[in-house]
Amino acid sequence: MDINKITHFDGQTYQHGFDFVRLKGQMLRVYSIVKDGKWRTLRQISEECGDPEASVSARLRDLRKDRFGAYEVERMRSENGLHLYRVTRGEISK
């Protein structure tokens, strides 16, 4: 991921001056963990990066967006009902 390409986020309550630095930091921490393609729960990612599970989930959704690299984020349900996530490939060429 090229951190210089992250210029903004969005959402109904997003305020650039207040939220951008925090969300960009979360994005970089989450990406640094999931880029290896290993299956992890939201809790595992959250524990590794120190951000709340809800924030991790939002950043995984962001990774699917074109402006954040259009990564493929896979999800599967484990036998005990937990969902696991992984990023299976890098940026998709346009």
N, CA, C and O atoms as a CHARMM CRD file, in Angstrom:
* protein
*
  376
    1    1 MET  N      0.84600  -1.17300   0.00000 PROA 1      0.00000
    2    1 MET  CA     0.00000   0.00000   0.00000 PROA 1      0.00000
    3    1 MET  C      0.88800   1.23200   0.00000 PROA 1      0.00000
    4    1 MET  O      1.84600   1.32400   0.76800 PROA 1      0.00000
    5    2 ASP  N      0.56400   2.16400  -0.85800 PROA 2      0.00000
    6    2 ASP  CA     1.29300   3.43000  -0.91700 PROA 2      0.00000
    7    2 ASP  C      0.59000   4.43400  -0.01000 PROA 2      0.00000
    8    2 ASP  O     -0.50000   4.90700  -0.32900 PROA 2      0.00000
    9    3 ILE  N      1.21700   4.75800   1.12200 PROA 3      0.00000
   10    3 ILE  CA     0.56200   5.64200   2.09400 PROA 3      0.00000
   11    3 ILE  C      0.28700   7.01900   1.53100 PROA 3      0.00000
   12    3 ILE  O     -0.58900   7.72400   2.03100 PROA 3      0.00000
   13    4 ASN  N      1.01000   7.41800   0.50700 PROA 4      0.00000
   14    4 ASN  CA     0.77100   8.73000  -0.10000 PROA 4      0.00000
   15    4 ASN  C     -0.54100   8.77200  -0.87700 PROA 4      0.00000
   16    4 ASN  O     -1.05500   9.85500  -1.15900 PROA 4      0.00000
   17    5 LYS  N     -1.08900   7.60700  -1.22700 PROA 5      0.00000
   18    5 LYS  CA    -2.35100   7.56000  -1.95600 PROA 5      0.00000
   19    5 LYS  C     -3.56500   7.72200  -1.04100 PROA 5      0.00000
   20    5 LYS  O     -4.66300   7.99200  -1.52600 PROA 5      0.00000
   21    6 ILE  N     -3.38900   7.56400   0.25800 PROA 6      0.00000
   22    6 ILE  CA    -4.50300   7.74000   1.18500 PROA 6      0.00000
   23    6 ILE  C     -4.68000   9.23000   1.42300 PROA 6      0.00000
   24    6 ILE  O     -3.86800   9.86700   2.09400 PROA 6      0.00000
   25    7 THR  N     -5.75700   9.77600   0.86200 PROA 7      0.00000
   26    7 THR  CA    -5.98800  11.21700   0.97500 PROA 7      0.00000
   27    7 THR  C     -7.24000  11.55800   1.76300 PROA 7      0.00000
   28    7 THR  O     -7.36800  12.66700   2.28200 PROA 7      0.00000
   29    8 HSD  N     -8.16800  10.60700   1.85500 PROA 8      0.00000
   30    8 HSD  CA    -9.40300  10.87500   2.58600 PROA 8      0.00000
   31    8 HSD  C    -10.13900   9.58000   2.87500 PROA 8      0.00000
   32    8 HSD  O     -9.89900   8.54900   2.24600 PROA 8      0.00000
   33    9 PHE  N    -11.02100   9.65800   3.81900 PROA 9      0.00000
   34    9 PHE  CA   -11.95700   8.58700   4.13500 PROA 9      0.00000
   35    9 PHE  C    -13.34300   9.17500   3.91000 PROA 9      0.00000
   36    9 PHE  O    -13.46300  10.31400   3.45800 PROA 9      0.00000
   37   10 ASP  N    -14.38300   8.42100   4.21600 PROA 10     0.00000
   38   10 ASP  CA   -15.72200   8.96400   4.06600 PROA 10     0.00000
   39   10 ASP  C    -16.63900   8.37100   5.11800 PROA 10     0.00000
   40   10 ASP  O    -16.22200   7.53900   5.92400 PROA 10     0.00000
   41   11 GLY  N    -17.84500   8.78900   5.10700 PROA 11     0.00000
   42   11 GLY  CA   -18.84200   8.32100   6.05500 PROA 11     0.00000
   43   11 GLY  C    -19.64400   9.49400   6.57500 PROA 11     0.00000
   44   11 GLY  O    -19.21500  10.64600   6.52300 PROA 11     0.00000
   45   12 GLN  N    -20.80800   9.17000   7.07100 PROA 12     0.00000
   46   12 GLN  CA   -21.73700  10.20000   7.50400 PROA 12     0.00000
   47   12 GLN  C    -21.17700  11.08400   8.61200 PROA 12     0.00000
   48   12 GLN  O    -21.47100  12.27900   8.64900 PROA 12     0.00000
   49   13 THR  N    -20.38500  10.52900   9.50300 PROA 13     0.00000
   50   13 THR  CA   -19.86700  11.31400  10.62900 PROA 13     0.00000
   51   13 THR  C    -18.40200  11.70000  10.46300 PROA 13     0.00000
   52   13 THR  O    -17.81800  12.29800  11.36700 PROA 13     0.00000
   53   14 TYR  N    -17.79700  11.36700   9.32300 PROA 14     0.00000
   54   14 TYR  CA   -16.37400  11.64900   9.09800 PROA 14     0.00000
   55   14 TYR  C    -16.11800  13.15000   9.01000 PROA 14     0.00000
   56   14 TYR  O    -16.79500  13.86600   8.27300 PROA 14     0.00000
   57   15 GLN  N    -15.12700  13.61300   9.77500 PROA 15     0.00000
   58   15 GLN  CA   -14.66200  15.00200   9.71700 PROA 15     0.00000
   59   15 GLN  C    -13.16200  14.95200   9.48500 PROA 15     0.00000
   60   15 GLN  O    -12.40300  14.53800  10.36200 PROA 15     0.00000
   61   16 HSD  N    -12.73900  15.37300   8.30700 PROA 16     0.00000
   62   16 HSD  CA   -11.34900  15.21200   7.88900 PROA 16     0.00000
   63   16 HSD  C    -10.35300  15.73000   8.92900 PROA 16     0.00000
   64   16 HSD  O     -9.41800  15.01400   9.28800 PROA 16     0.00000
   65   17 GLY  N    -10.53100  16.92800   9.40700 PROA 17     0.00000
   66   17 GLY  CA    -9.58100  17.51500  10.35300 PROA 17     0.00000
   67   17 GLY  C     -9.48700  16.76600  11.66600 PROA 17     0.00000
   68   17 GLY  O     -8.45600  16.80600  12.33700 PROA 17     0.00000
   69   18 PHE  N    -10.54400  16.09200  12.02900 PROA 18     0.00000
   70   18 PHE  CA   -10.57700  15.36800  13.30100 PROA 18     0.00000
   71   18 PHE  C    -10.20100  13.89300  13.14300 PROA 18     0.00000
   72   18 PHE  O     -9.56000  13.32200  14.02500 PROA 18     0.00000
   73   19 ASP  N    -10.59300  13.27500  12.02900 PROA 19     0.00000
   74   19 ASP  CA   -10.50700  11.81900  11.88300 PROA 19     0.00000
   75   19 ASP  C     -9.39300  11.29500  10.98700 PROA 19     0.00000
   76   19 ASP  O     -8.98400  10.14400  11.14400 PROA 19     0.00000
   77   20 PHE  N     -8.88900  12.09600  10.05400 PROA 20     0.00000
   78   20 PHE  CA    -7.98600  11.57700   9.03300 PROA 20     0.00000
   79   20 PHE  C     -6.73500  10.90800   9.59200 PROA 20     0.00000
   80   20 PHE  O     -6.42400   9.77900   9.21400 PROA 20     0.00000
   81   21 VAL  N     -6.02300  11.57100  10.47200 PROA 21     0.00000
   82   21 VAL  CA    -4.76000  11.02500  10.99000 PROA 21     0.00000
   83   21 VAL  C     -5.00800   9.71700  11.73900 PROA 21     0.00000
   84   21 VAL  O     -4.25000   8.75900  11.59000 PROA 21     0.00000
   85   22 ARG  N     -6.06700   9.68000  12.54000 PROA 22     0.00000
   86   22 ARG  CA    -6.39900   8.47000  13.30400 PROA 22     0.00000
   87   22 ARG  C     -6.74900   7.31600  12.37200 PROA 22     0.00000
   88   22 ARG  O     -6.25000   6.20500  12.54700 PROA 22     0.00000
   89   23 LEU  N     -7.60100   7.57100  11.38400 PROA 23     0.00000
   90   23 LEU  CA    -8.02100   6.50700  10.47400 PROA 23     0.00000
   91   23 LEU  C     -6.87600   6.03300   9.57500 PROA 23     0.00000
   92   23 LEU  O     -6.76300   4.84200   9.28600 PROA 23     0.00000
   93   24 LYS  N     -6.04400   6.95100   9.14100 PROA 24     0.00000
   94   24 LYS  CA    -4.89000   6.56400   8.32500 PROA 24     0.00000
   95   24 LYS  C     -3.95000   5.67100   9.13700 PROA 24     0.00000
   96   24 LYS  O     -3.43200   4.68300   8.61700 PROA 24     0.00000
   97   25 GLY  N     -3.73100   6.00800  10.39200 PROA 25     0.00000
   98   25 GLY  CA    -2.89400   5.17300  11.25500 PROA 25     0.00000
   99   25 GLY  C     -3.48500   3.78600  11.43800 PROA 25     0.00000
  100   25 GLY  O     -2.76900   2.78600  11.38200 PROA 25     0.00000
  101   26 GLN  N     -4.80500   3.72600  11.65800 PROA 26     0.00000
  102   26 GLN  CA    -5.46400   2.42700  11.78000 PROA 26     0.00000
  103   26 GLN  C     -5.29300   1.61400  10.50700 PROA 26     0.00000
  104   26 GLN  O     -4.98700   0.42200  10.55600 PROA 26     0.00000
  105   27 MET  N     -5.49100   2.26600   9.36700 PROA 27     0.00000
  106   27 MET  CA    -5.38500   1.57200   8.09200 PROA 27     0.00000
  107   27 MET  C     -3.99100   0.96600   7.91200 PROA 27     0.00000
  108   27 MET  O     -3.85700  -0.18700   7.50200 PROA 27     0.00000
  109   28 LEU  N     -2.97700   1.73500   8.21700 PROA 28     0.00000
  110   28 LEU  CA    -1.60800   1.24600   8.05600 PROA 28     0.00000
  111   28 LEU  C     -1.29800   0.10700   9.01800 PROA 28     0.00000
  112   28 LEU  O     -0.61700  -0.84900   8.64800 PROA 28     0.00000
  113   29 ARG  N     -1.79300   0.20100  10.25100 PROA 29     0.00000
  114   29 ARG  CA    -1.56300  -0.88700  11.21500 PROA 29     0.00000
  115   29 ARG  C     -2.28300  -2.16300  10.78900 PROA 29     0.00000
  116   29 ARG  O     -1.69500  -3.24400  10.82300 PROA 29     0.00000
  117   30 VAL  N     -3.54500  -2.04800  10.39000 PROA 30     0.00000
  118   30 VAL  CA    -4.30900  -3.22800   9.96400 PROA 30     0.00000
  119   30 VAL  C     -3.65500  -3.85100   8.73000 PROA 30     0.00000
  120   30 VAL  O     -3.45500  -5.06500   8.67700 PROA 30     0.00000
  121   31 TYR  N     -3.32600  -3.03100   7.75200 PROA 31     0.00000
  122   31 TYR  CA    -2.71800  -3.55700   6.52700 PROA 31     0.00000
  123   31 TYR  C     -1.39300  -4.26200   6.81500 PROA 31     0.00000
  124   31 TYR  O     -1.10700  -5.31000   6.23500 PROA 31     0.00000
  125   32 SER  N     -0.59400  -3.69700   7.70000 PROA 32     0.00000
  126   32 SER  CA     0.70900  -4.30900   7.99200 PROA 32     0.00000
  127   32 SER  C      0.54400  -5.71400   8.57700 PROA 32     0.00000
  128   32 SER  O      1.44400  -6.54500   8.45500 PROA 32     0.00000
  129   33 ILE  N     -0.59100  -5.98100   9.20500 PROA 33     0.00000
  130   33 ILE  CA    -0.85300  -7.29900   9.78200 PROA 33     0.00000
  131   33 ILE  C     -1.44700  -8.25400   8.75300 PROA 33     0.00000
  132   33 ILE  O     -1.00200  -9.39700   8.65000 PROA 33     0.00000
  133   34 VAL  N     -2.43400  -7.81200   7.99600 PROA 34     0.00000
  134   34 VAL  CA    -3.17300  -8.73600   7.12700 PROA 34     0.00000
  135   34 VAL  C     -2.53600  -8.96800   5.76500 PROA 34     0.00000
  136   34 VAL  O     -2.96100  -9.86700   5.03800 PROA 34     0.00000
  137   35 LYS  N     -1.54600  -8.19600   5.40600 PROA 35     0.00000
  138   35 LYS  CA    -0.96400  -8.32700   4.06000 PROA 35     0.00000
  139   35 LYS  C     -0.26900  -9.66200   3.82600 PROA 35     0.00000
  140   35 LYS  O      0.04600 -10.00400   2.68600 PROA 35     0.00000
  141   36 ASP  N     -0.02300 -10.42800   4.90600 PROA 36     0.00000
  142   36 ASP  CA     0.65100 -11.72000   4.74500 PROA 36     0.00000
  143   36 ASP  C     -0.28200 -12.84000   4.27400 PROA 36     0.00000
  144   36 ASP  O      0.18000 -13.94200   3.97600 PROA 36     0.00000
  145   37 GLY  N     -1.59700 -12.56600   4.20500 PROA 37     0.00000
  146   37 GLY  CA    -2.54200 -13.55200   3.68800 PROA 37     0.00000
  147   37 GLY  C     -2.97400 -14.62600   4.66200 PROA 37     0.00000
  148   37 GLY  O     -3.66500 -15.56200   4.25800 PROA 37     0.00000
  149   38 LYS  N     -2.59700 -14.53500   5.92900 PROA 38     0.00000
  150   38 LYS  CA    -3.00900 -15.53100   6.92200 PROA 38     0.00000
  151   38 LYS  C     -4.42800 -15.23100   7.40600 PROA 38     0.00000
  152   38 LYS  O     -4.83800 -14.07400   7.50100 PROA 38     0.00000
  153   39 TRP  N     -5.16600 -16.30400   7.70900 PROA 39     0.00000
  154   39 TRP  CA    -6.51500 -16.15300   8.24600 PROA 39     0.00000
  155   39 TRP  C     -6.45000 -15.67300   9.69600 PROA 39     0.00000
  156   39 TRP  O     -5.68000 -16.20400  10.49600 PROA 39     0.00000
  157   40 ARG  N     -7.25800 -14.66800  10.02800 PROA 40     0.00000
  158   40 ARG  CA    -7.31700 -14.13000  11.39300 PROA 40     0.00000
  159   40 ARG  C     -8.73900 -13.68100  11.70700 PROA 40     0.00000
  160   40 ARG  O     -9.48800 -13.28700  10.81300 PROA 40     0.00000
  161   41 THR  N     -9.09900 -13.74600  12.97600 PROA 41     0.00000
  162   41 THR  CA   -10.36500 -13.17800  13.42200 PROA 41     0.00000
  163   41 THR  C    -10.18300 -11.67300  13.61800 PROA 41     0.00000
  164   41 THR  O     -9.05700 -11.17700  13.67600 PROA 41     0.00000
  165   42 LEU  N    -11.30000 -10.95600  13.71900 PROA 42     0.00000
  166   42 LEU  CA   -11.21000  -9.53000  14.02500 PROA 42     0.00000
  167   42 LEU  C    -10.50300  -9.32000  15.36400 PROA 42     0.00000
  168   42 LEU  O     -9.72100  -8.38100  15.51600 PROA 42     0.00000
  169   43 ARG  N    -10.77500 -10.18500  16.32000 PROA 43     0.00000
  170   43 ARG  CA   -10.13200 -10.05800  17.62900 PROA 43     0.00000
  171   43 ARG  C     -8.61800 -10.20200  17.52500 PROA 43     0.00000
  172   43 ARG  O     -7.87700  -9.44500  18.15100 PROA 43     0.00000
  173   44 GLN  N     -8.16100 -11.16400  16.74100 PROA 44     0.00000
  174   44 GLN  CA    -6.72000 -11.35500  16.58900 PROA 44     0.00000
  175   44 GLN  C     -6.06500 -10.13100  15.94500 PROA 44     0.00000
  176   44 GLN  O     -5.00600  -9.68300  16.38500 PROA 44     0.00000
  177   45 ILE  N     -6.69700  -9.59900  14.91100 PROA 45     0.00000
  178   45 ILE  CA    -6.14900  -8.40600  14.26600 PROA 45     0.00000
  179   45 ILE  C     -6.16500  -7.24600  15.24800 PROA 45     0.00000
  180   45 ILE  O     -5.19400  -6.49800  15.35500 PROA 45     0.00000
  181   46 SER  N     -7.27000  -7.10300  15.96100 PROA 46     0.00000
  182   46 SER  CA    -7.40800  -6.02900  16.95000 PROA 46     0.00000
  183   46 SER  C     -6.32000  -6.10900  18.02300 PROA 46     0.00000
  184   46 SER  O     -5.72700  -5.09500  18.39200 PROA 46     0.00000
  185   47 GLU  N     -6.06900  -7.30300  18.51100 PROA 47     0.00000
  186   47 GLU  CA    -5.04100  -7.47500  19.54500 PROA 47     0.00000
  187   47 GLU  C     -3.65200  -7.15600  19.00800 PROA 47     0.00000
  188   47 GLU  O     -2.82200  -6.59100  19.72100 PROA 47     0.00000
  189   48 GLU  N     -3.39800  -7.51600  17.75200 PROA 48     0.00000
  190   48 GLU  CA    -2.08200  -7.25100  17.17200 PROA 48     0.00000
  191   48 GLU  C     -1.84300  -5.77100  16.89800 PROA 48     0.00000
  192   48 GLU  O     -0.73000  -5.27500  17.07700 PROA 48     0.00000
  193   49 CYS  N     -2.89300  -5.06000  16.46200 PROA 49     0.00000
  194   49 CYS  CA    -2.69000  -3.65600  16.09500 PROA 49     0.00000
  195   49 CYS  C     -3.09000  -2.68200  17.18900 PROA 49     0.00000
  196   49 CYS  O     -2.70800  -1.51300  17.14000 PROA 49     0.00000
  197   50 GLY  N     -3.85700  -3.14100  18.18300 PROA 50     0.00000
  198   50 GLY  CA    -4.24800  -2.27600  19.28800 PROA 50     0.00000
  199   50 GLY  C     -5.44700  -1.38500  19.01500 PROA 50     0.00000
  200   50 GLY  O     -5.72100  -0.46600  19.78700 PROA 50     0.00000
  201   51 ASP  N     -6.16900  -1.64100  17.92500 PROA 51     0.00000
  202   51 ASP  CA    -7.35400  -0.86600  17.58200 PROA 51     0.00000
  203   51 ASP  C     -8.60500  -1.70400  17.84400 PROA 51     0.00000
  204   51 ASP  O     -8.53800  -2.93300  17.80700 PROA 51     0.00000
  205   52 PRO  N     -9.75200  -1.05600  18.11100 PROA 52     0.00000
  206   52 PRO  CA   -10.99600  -1.79400  18.38100 PROA 52     0.00000
  207   52 PRO  C    -11.42300  -2.67200  17.20800 PROA 52     0.00000
  208   52 PRO  O    -11.12800  -2.36400  16.05300 PROA 52     0.00000
  209   53 GLU  N    -12.12200  -3.76900  17.51400 PROA 53     0.00000
  210   53 GLU  CA   -12.58800  -4.68600  16.46900 PROA 53     0.00000
  211   53 GLU  C    -13.46600  -3.97700  15.44400 PROA 53     0.00000
  212   53 GLU  O    -13.35400  -4.25900  14.25100 PROA 53     0.00000
  213   54 ALA  N    -14.33400  -3.06900  15.87400 PROA 54     0.00000
  214   54 ALA  CA   -15.19400  -2.34500  14.93400 PROA 54     0.00000
  215   54 ALA  C    -14.35500  -1.51800  13.96100 PROA 54     0.00000
  216   54 ALA  O    -14.68800  -1.42100  12.78000 PROA 54     0.00000
  217   55 SER  N    -13.28000  -0.92900  14.44800 PROA 55     0.00000
  218   55 SER  CA   -12.39500  -0.14800  13.57800 PROA 55     0.00000
  219   55 SER  C    -11.66000  -1.04900  12.60600 PROA 55     0.00000
  220   55 SER  O    -11.49300  -0.69800  11.43800 PROA 55     0.00000
  221   56 VAL  N    -11.21900  -2.20600  13.07600 PROA 56     0.00000
  222   56 VAL  CA   -10.54900  -3.16900  12.20100 PROA 56     0.00000
  223   56 VAL  C    -11.49300  -3.60300  11.08900 PROA 56     0.00000
  224   56 VAL  O    -11.09700  -3.66700   9.92500 PROA 56     0.00000
  225   57 SER  N    -12.73500  -3.89800  11.44200 PROA 57     0.00000
  226   57 SER  CA   -13.72400  -4.29700  10.44700 PROA 57     0.00000
  227   57 SER  C    -13.92700  -3.19700   9.40400 PROA 57     0.00000
  228   57 SER  O    -14.00700  -3.48500   8.21000 PROA 57     0.00000
  229   58 ALA  N    -14.01000  -1.96000   9.84000 PROA 58     0.00000
  230   58 ALA  CA   -14.17700  -0.83000   8.91700 PROA 58     0.00000
  231   58 ALA  C    -12.97000  -0.67800   8.00100 PROA 58     0.00000
  232   58 ALA  O    -13.12800  -0.40400   6.81200 PROA 58     0.00000
  233   59 ARG  N    -11.76100  -0.85300   8.54400 PROA 59     0.00000
  234   59 ARG  CA   -10.56700  -0.71500   7.71000 PROA 59     0.00000
  235   59 ARG  C    -10.48100  -1.85400   6.70100 PROA 59     0.00000
  236   59 ARG  O    -10.02200  -1.63800   5.57900 PROA 59     0.00000
  237   60 LEU  N    -10.91000  -3.06400   7.06800 PROA 60     0.00000
  238   60 LEU  CA   -10.94200  -4.16500   6.10200 PROA 60     0.00000
  239   60 LEU  C    -11.90700  -3.83700   4.96000 PROA 60     0.00000
  240   60 LEU  O    -11.61100  -4.11600   3.79800 PROA 60     0.00000
  241   61 ARG  N    -13.05800  -3.24600   5.28700 PROA 61     0.00000
  242   61 ARG  CA   -13.99300  -2.82400   4.23400 PROA 61     0.00000
  243   61 ARG  C    -13.34500  -1.76100   3.35600 PROA 61     0.00000
  244   61 ARG  O    -13.49000  -1.78100   2.13400 PROA 61     0.00000
  245   62 ASP  N    -12.62700  -0.83100   3.98700 PROA 62     0.00000
  246   62 ASP  CA   -11.94200   0.21200   3.21300 PROA 62     0.00000
  247   62 ASP  C    -10.92600  -0.38000   2.24200 PROA 62     0.00000
  248   62 ASP  O    -10.79000   0.10500   1.11900 PROA 62     0.00000
  249   63 LEU  N    -10.21300  -1.42300   2.66200 PROA 63     0.00000
  250   63 LEU  CA    -9.20000  -2.01800   1.79100 PROA 63     0.00000
  251   63 LEU  C     -9.79200  -2.52500   0.47800 PROA 63     0.00000
  252   63 LEU  O     -9.07500  -2.64200  -0.51600 PROA 63     0.00000
  253   64 ARG  N    -11.06800  -2.82200   0.46000 PROA 64     0.00000
  254   64 ARG  CA   -11.72700  -3.29100  -0.76800 PROA 64     0.00000
  255   64 ARG  C    -11.97100  -2.14700  -1.75400 PROA 64     0.00000
  256   64 ARG  O    -12.16000  -2.39400  -2.94500 PROA 64     0.00000
  257   65 LYS  N    -11.97000  -0.91700  -1.28400 PROA 65     0.00000
  258   65 LYS  CA   -12.28000   0.24200  -2.13100 PROA 65     0.00000
  259   65 LYS  C    -11.11500   0.56800  -3.06400 PROA 65     0.00000
  260   65 LYS  O     -9.94900   0.37300  -2.72300 PROA 65     0.00000
  261   66 ASP  N    -11.46500   1.07200  -4.25200 PROA 66     0.00000
  262   66 ASP  CA   -10.44900   1.41500  -5.25200 PROA 66     0.00000
  263   66 ASP  C     -9.38400   2.35200  -4.69500 PROA 66     0.00000
  264   66 ASP  O     -8.19400   2.13100  -4.92000 PROA 66     0.00000
  265   67 ARG  N     -9.78800   3.39100  -3.97600 PROA 67     0.00000
  266   67 ARG  CA    -8.81700   4.39300  -3.53300 PROA 67     0.00000
  267   67 ARG  C     -7.86000   3.88000  -2.46200 PROA 67     0.00000
  268   67 ARG  O     -6.86200   4.53300  -2.15900 PROA 67     0.00000
  269   68 PHE  N     -8.15600   2.71200  -1.88800 PROA 68     0.00000
  270   68 PHE  CA    -7.25300   2.11000  -0.91700 PROA 68     0.00000
  271   68 PHE  C     -6.55300   0.88700  -1.48300 PROA 68     0.00000
  272   68 PHE  O     -5.94700   0.12300  -0.73100 PROA 68     0.00000
  273   69 GLY  N     -6.62400   0.68700  -2.78800 PROA 69     0.00000
  274   69 GLY  CA    -5.88300  -0.39700  -3.42300 PROA 69     0.00000
  275   69 GLY  C     -6.72000  -1.50100  -4.01400 PROA 69     0.00000
  276   69 GLY  O     -6.18200  -2.37000  -4.70000 PROA 69     0.00000
  277   70 ALA  N     -8.03300  -1.50400  -3.77300 PROA 70     0.00000
  278   70 ALA  CA    -8.92600  -2.54800  -4.31400 PROA 70     0.00000
  279   70 ALA  C     -8.41200  -3.94700  -3.98700 PROA 70     0.00000
  280   70 ALA  O     -8.36100  -4.81800  -4.85600 PROA 70     0.00000
  281   71 TYR  N     -8.03300  -4.15400  -2.73200 PROA 71     0.00000
  282   71 TYR  CA    -7.55800  -5.46700  -2.29700 PROA 71     0.00000
  283   71 TYR  C     -8.71600  -6.44100  -2.19900 PROA 71     0.00000
  284   71 TYR  O     -9.85800  -6.04200  -1.97000 PROA 71     0.00000
  285   72 GLU  N     -8.41800  -7.71500  -2.37100 PROA 72     0.00000
  286   72 GLU  CA    -9.41000  -8.75300  -2.15800 PROA 72     0.00000
  287   72 GLU  C     -9.32400  -9.17900  -0.69900 PROA 72     0.00000
  288   72 GLU  O     -8.30800  -9.71600  -0.25700 PROA 72     0.00000
  289   73 VAL  N    -10.38600  -8.93800   0.03300 PROA 73     0.00000
  290   73 VAL  CA   -10.45500  -9.32000   1.44700 PROA 73     0.00000
  291   73 VAL  C    -11.45300 -10.46400   1.53500 PROA 73     0.00000
  292   73 VAL  O    -12.64800 -10.27900   1.30500 PROA 73     0.00000
  293   74 GLU  N    -10.95100 -11.65100   1.87200 PROA 74     0.00000
  294   74 GLU  CA   -11.80200 -12.82500   1.96400 PROA 74     0.00000
  295   74 GLU  C    -12.28200 -13.01600   3.39700 PROA 74     0.00000
  296   74 GLU  O    -11.61300 -12.63900   4.35900 PROA 74     0.00000
  297   75 ARG  N    -13.46100 -13.61200   3.50300 PROA 75     0.00000
  298   75 ARG  CA   -14.01600 -13.93700   4.81800 PROA 75     0.00000
  299   75 ARG  C    -14.52900 -15.36400   4.77300 PROA 75     0.00000
  300   75 ARG  O    -15.13100 -15.78700   3.78600 PROA 75     0.00000
  301   76 MET  N    -14.28700 -16.10900   5.85200 PROA 76     0.00000
  302   76 MET  CA   -14.85600 -17.45400   5.96500 PROA 76     0.00000
  303   76 MET  C    -15.31600 -17.66100   7.40100 PROA 76     0.00000
  304   76 MET  O    -14.80700 -17.04100   8.33500 PROA 76     0.00000
  305   77 ARG  N    -16.27000 -18.52700   7.54400 PROA 77     0.00000
  306   77 ARG  CA   -16.81800 -18.83700   8.86300 PROA 77     0.00000
  307   77 ARG  C    -16.15700 -20.10900   9.37400 PROA 77     0.00000
  308   77 ARG  O    -16.10800 -21.11700   8.67000 PROA 77     0.00000
  309   78 SER  N    -15.65300 -20.06000  10.59700 PROA 78     0.00000
  310   78 SER  CA   -14.99800 -21.23000  11.17900 PROA 78     0.00000
  311   78 SER  C    -16.05000 -22.17300  11.75900 PROA 78     0.00000
  312   78 SER  O    -17.23600 -21.84500  11.80900 PROA 78     0.00000
  313   79 GLU  N    -15.60000 -23.33700  12.19000 PROA 79     0.00000
  314   79 GLU  CA   -16.50900 -24.32900  12.75500 PROA 79     0.00000
  315   79 GLU  C    -17.22300 -23.82600  14.00500 PROA 79     0.00000
  316   79 GLU  O    -18.34900 -24.23900  14.28400 PROA 79     0.00000
  317   80 ASN  N    -16.57700 -22.93600  14.75800 PROA 80     0.00000
  318   80 ASN  CA   -17.20900 -22.43000  15.97400 PROA 80     0.00000
  319   80 ASN  C    -18.02100 -21.15300  15.72800 PROA 80     0.00000
  320   80 ASN  O    -18.48000 -20.51700  16.67700 PROA 80     0.00000
  321   81 GLY  N    -18.19800 -20.78100  14.46000 PROA 81     0.00000
  322   81 GLY  CA   -19.04400 -19.65200  14.11700 PROA 81     0.00000
  323   81 GLY  C    -18.34300 -18.31200  13.99100 PROA 81     0.00000
  324   81 GLY  O    -18.96200 -17.32500  13.59300 PROA 81     0.00000
  325   82 LEU  N    -17.06100 -18.26300  14.32500 PROA 82     0.00000
  326   82 LEU  CA   -16.32900 -17.01200  14.17500 PROA 82     0.00000
  327   82 LEU  C    -15.97700 -16.78200  12.70800 PROA 82     0.00000
  328   82 LEU  O    -15.77400 -17.72600  11.94500 PROA 82     0.00000
  329   83 HSD  N    -15.91000 -15.51600  12.33800 PROA 83     0.00000
  330   83 HSD  CA   -15.49100 -15.18300  10.98200 PROA 83     0.00000
  331   83 HSD  C    -14.00200 -14.87400  10.98000 PROA 83     0.00000
  332   83 HSD  O    -13.48300 -14.20900  11.87600 PROA 83     0.00000
  333   84 LEU  N    -13.33200 -15.37300   9.95200 PROA 84     0.00000
  334   84 LEU  CA   -11.91100 -15.11800   9.77100 PROA 84     0.00000
  335   84 LEU  C    -11.72200 -14.34900   8.47700 PROA 84     0.00000
  336   84 LEU  O    -12.50500 -14.48700   7.53700 PROA 84     0.00000
  337   85 TYR  N    -10.67200 -13.53500   8.43700 PROA 85     0.00000
  338   85 TYR  CA   -10.42300 -12.65400   7.30500 PROA 85     0.00000
  339   85 TYR  C     -8.98000 -12.79800   6.85000 PROA 85     0.00000
  340   85 TYR  O     -8.08400 -13.10500   7.63600 PROA 85     0.00000
  341   86 ARG  N     -8.77900 -12.56400   5.53700 PROA 86     0.00000
  342   86 ARG  CA    -7.42500 -12.47600   5.00800 PROA 86     0.00000
  343   86 ARG  C     -7.42500 -11.64400   3.73500 PROA 86     0.00000
  344   86 ARG  O     -8.42400 -11.56500   3.02100 PROA 86     0.00000
  345   87 VAL  N     -6.29300 -11.03500   3.47300 PROA 87     0.00000
  346   87 VAL  CA    -6.07900 -10.34600   2.20500 PROA 87     0.00000
  347   87 VAL  C     -5.29900 -11.29700   1.33800 PROA 87     0.00000
  348   87 VAL  O     -4.19300 -11.70500   1.69200 PROA 87     0.00000
  349   88 THR  N     -5.87200 -11.65800   0.18800 PROA 88     0.00000
  350   88 THR  CA    -5.29000 -12.74100  -0.61100 PROA 88     0.00000
  351   88 THR  C     -4.39800 -12.27400  -1.74300 PROA 88     0.00000
  352   88 THR  O     -3.65600 -13.07800  -2.30800 PROA 88     0.00000
  353   89 ARG  N     -4.45000 -10.99000  -2.08900 PROA 89     0.00000
  354   89 ARG  CA    -3.55100 -10.50200  -3.13000 PROA 89     0.00000
  355   89 ARG  C     -3.39700  -9.00100  -2.97900 PROA 89     0.00000
  356   89 ARG  O     -4.20600  -8.32500  -2.34200 PROA 89     0.00000
  357   90 GLY  N     -2.33600  -8.50500  -3.58500 PROA 90     0.00000
  358   90 GLY  CA    -2.05500  -7.07600  -3.50500 PROA 90     0.00000
  359   90 GLY  C     -2.94900  -6.28000  -4.42600 PROA 90     0.00000
  360   90 GLY  O     -4.03000  -6.72200  -4.81500 PROA 90     0.00000
  361   91 GLU  N     -2.47600  -5.10600  -4.76400 PROA 91     0.00000
  362   91 GLU  CA    -3.27500  -4.19400  -5.58000 PROA 91     0.00000
  363   91 GLU  C     -3.62300  -4.82600  -6.91700 PROA 91     0.00000
  364   91 GLU  O     -2.79500  -5.47300  -7.55800 PROA 91     0.00000
  365   92 ILE  N     -4.84900  -4.62500  -7.31100 PROA 92     0.00000
  366   92 ILE  CA    -5.31800  -5.11600  -8.60000 PROA 92     0.00000
  367   92 ILE  C     -4.95800  -4.06300  -9.63800 PROA 92     0.00000
  368   92 ILE  O     -5.27600  -2.88500  -9.47400 PROA 92     0.00000
  369   93 SER  N     -4.29800  -4.48800 -10.70000 PROA 93     0.00000
  370   93 SER  CA    -3.94400  -3.48800 -11.71900 PROA 93     0.00000
  371   93 SER  C     -5.19400  -3.04800 -12.46200 PROA 93     0.00000
  372   93 SER  O     -6.07700  -3.84500 -12.78000 PROA 93     0.00000
  373   94 LYS  N     -5.23400  -1.77200 -12.72000 PROA 94     0.00000
  374   94 LYS  CA    -6.38700  -1.16900 -13.39700 PROA 94     0.00000
  375   94 LYS  C     -6.08700  -0.97800 -14.85700 PROA 94     0.00000
  376   94 LYS  O     -6.93300  -0.48300 -15.60100 PROA 94     0.00000
